[in-house]
Amino acid sequence: MTTMLDVTDISAGTCCAPLVREPLSAAEADQLATTMKALADPARLRLLSIVAASEGAEACVCDLIEPVGLSQPTVSHHLKILMNAGFLTRSKRGTWAYFKLVPGALDRVSQLFVGS
């Protein structure tokens, strides 16, 4: 035996709350996905937090290898991903590379979730 469900007409009411701000565009979603992928790795989160906690929010790559327990090439790879995502900048002094936190870079991510 088949039973029919009673469907109430809800066209007169609203089933969902209206948007209170503009949703992400396709381009913004692509950019944010790249940003979130850069943050979605424990080593990169640690590297970012070490740089952010360093004096002047800047650290030499030589100071980043031991704390994360990874080889220099692996640390450099992670730092490059963080640079490409816009979290860090790089400057070279002699043979060493120094990485600096981009001011406001972390604010972009938090603003998405709390509103602009």
C-alpha angles and dihedrals in degrees: 000000000000119000122206118220118228107239114197118213106249096171091106093056135050118253096192137036113259120252113269095198141015114286121229118284119228091259092049090049091052091050092046092048089055089049094048092047089055090054095043095087125083094218092052092047089052092047091049092049092049092051091045091050094048122099108280089005087274132116138178116241086236088066094050102057102070099044093057095038095228132124120266094251091051092048090048090051092053092046090052090054090050090049093049089051090054099249099111140031124206132219127178122224112181107310095338129088119217122203123206130191112247107239110251094007093123091044090067091063096045093047091060091064100038099036134255 
